[in-house]
């Protein structure tokens, strides 16, 4: 390994990252709002899964009707 390649890699300049200032504000979190969000998300997921299951059963039934 030559010293030129070592010198070239050691001269790489890394740009400084801009530091973000994070403000710590005393904000209160309403637990009821968070619970409501979780509940509505779970209801939506359950509804979507029910629709998928019903559509699969319906398509199997239609295929069975036409095949038989």
MODELLER restraints for C-alpha pairs under 7 A, 6 or more apart:
rsr = mdl.restraints
at = mdl.atoms
